[in-house]
Amino acid sequence: AGAGAGGMGAAGPRRVAAAFVGARFQPKYQRNNKRGGLKNLRCFPSCGAAHKARGFCGRPVQIRVAAGPAARGLQVMAYAEFQ
């Protein structure tokens, strides 16, 4: 069994650092309901080049991951939860 992020492997601790790139998150978002059960968050995480009054308004969330030599080959998975 392999060690997870930050776990102890044969070569010592595996360190992985992650940070959001350029994201400006808001404390609240408005959700709109689309056909077929699809639900979009408006302006998530922020508006793109300009706010769109109709359709999707937002941009991708990007994460930068940096790992030391002991963590090479380590698989990293990012996830988010909305409450």
NORTA-V790977 format. One record per helix or strand of 3 or more residues. SS is the DSSP state (2 for helix, 1 for strand). FROM is the first residue (numbers start at 0). TO is the last residue. If there is no record, write none. Layout:
# NORTA-V790977
SS	FROM	TO
SS	FROM	TO
This chain:
# NORTA-V790977
1	15	19
1	30	32
2	34	36
1	38	40
1	62	66
2	68	70
